[in-house]
Amino acid sequence: MDGAHGEGMNATQQHMLDSYRALQQGVPVPPAPGTDEIRTVREIFAWREFRRVLAGRVVRRRSFAARPASAAASAVPAPVRVPEEGRCR
């Protein structure tokens, strides 16, 4: 479906069309663009780390526990209180 100038749809427009078709056909609506991107990136990193272990290469873990206590205490920010869902400040 090209526009008047030969342009295609962007991801949001495609999602809207797919959602409309899904509702018409009675099937589940596809996830919105950008959903689960962070989880996907983490899974890719975990998979690469797993492959390094299988290949016998050194895996460097990013952990706060590996640092000395004095360095870890100064590098970790104070905990932030998150308001409960539905409440505004």
Residue pairs with C-beta under 8 A, 6 or more apart in sequence:
1 8
1 9
2 8
9 17
11 33
12 33
15 30
15 32
15 33
18 29
18 30
19 29
19 30
22 28
22 29
22 30
23 29
49 59
52 58
52 59
53 59
64 72
64 75
64 76
65 72
67 75
83 89
